[in-house]
Amino acid sequence: MPNKTIIIASETGNRGGRIIKELLKKDVEVRVLVRSSSNKEKIAELEQKFATCFPIN
């Protein structure tokens, strides 16, 4: 069970991916708010790394 939960807004780019990867390594539950128009492949990649994504308009 993760020891913390962090919400990150609109981070499907390279920087966001690196931040999320590091947080997941530290056993942090990551939730990501992404634009519904964001790259679907990037969203799927984040979800495969166990981040939970929530599309917003």
N, C-alpha and C positions, 0 to 999 in steps of 0.2 A: 504494500500500500504506500503510495507517495506521501511524503511528509509535508508538501506544500502544493498549492495550485496557483498557477500564474496565467493570466489572460493577456494575450498579445493581440494588438489590433493591426490588421492589414499587413501581415509579414509573409508574403509568399515569395519574396525576392531572395537574393543570395545572402544578404546580411541577416534577414529574418530566419532563414534556414539554419544558418550557423548558430544563431542565438538559441533557437529551439533545440537543436542538436545538443548543445552544451547543457541546457536545462534538463533535458531528458537523461543525460548521463549522470546528473546529480539527483536523480529520483524525484524530479519535480513534475507534477501533472500539468501538462500544457494544454491550454484551450486557445484557439486562434480564431479571431474574427476576420473573415476575408470577404472581399467584394464578391457578389454573385457573378460578376463578369471576369473574375480572376482566372488565370490559367488552370484548367481542370487537372492537368497532369501534375502541376505543382501542389495542388490541394491533395491529390491522391498520394503523392510522395510524402507529404507531411503526415497524412493519416496512417501510412504504412509505418512511420516512425513512432506511432502511438500518440500523436497529438490529435486532439479532437478539434475539428474545424466547424465553424458556424458561419454559413454564408449570410451576408446582409446586403441590402441595396444601397 
